[in-house]
Amino acid sequence: MMKGSIATLPLMEAMKAGDECPLCVLERQAEQHALSFILGSAYMEDDIREQTDKTGFCRHHYKMMYDYGNRLGCALILSTHMKRLNNELARQLKDFTPGKSTLSSRLKKTNTTKERDAETTVGSWVKDQTKSCYVCNHFNEIYGRYLDVFLDLYKKDEEFRRLLRESKGFCLPHFGDLVEVAEKKLSDAQKKEFYPILFELMQSNMERVEKDVSWFVEKNDYLNKDKDWGNSKDSVQRAMQKCAGGHPADEVFMQDR
């Protein structure tokens, strides 16, 4: 096996895990590590609190923090984060100036998509606060490294190429990221070899999960009650993972009691 960066071993282990997406495995490890770190004792350290005060957390990771169980740690983090938010909110409200209203804007259908651009200073500030997350940032900082190492291993390590060919593919979000990075990191000759392998993996494994979840539906028909479940019993959570990433059937991640 090729010796490389600190990301090599975790990536190799994730490829061997037999998961529907090895990059989801790495993402889960990263967010659990970040939660254990900040809610272990790090929330008492000034430099860490300075970071969490500034970035805050997304809705998903606030829920994971609540489930983790350290209410005092959460309260200490939130107390200084909300103090910062309230100071900035007061400044935003004080400086806010309403724009000029027009008939066309009043008649225009409201766009509530998350991708819409904010049209007020307050709306822009709120978007900045809610899209920032300490735990997401922790994974994003190492995710690019994992993608780079993935392609380096693919180019240089036969064992890794074997693990890739024998894998169950990837979830759609991580698959898309791999394609985007491969476009920049691989030569034309390497792309000619890599894409057929990756695309066949995705197509065959997406179809495999589709068949499993379809049989799950059919198995719940009384006419099929005596037939074998096959691989369909856990197909719902695997299909959700393939479509959107993550591990929806994971037990709640909690601190050690």
Disulfide bonds with the S-S distance in Angstrom:
none
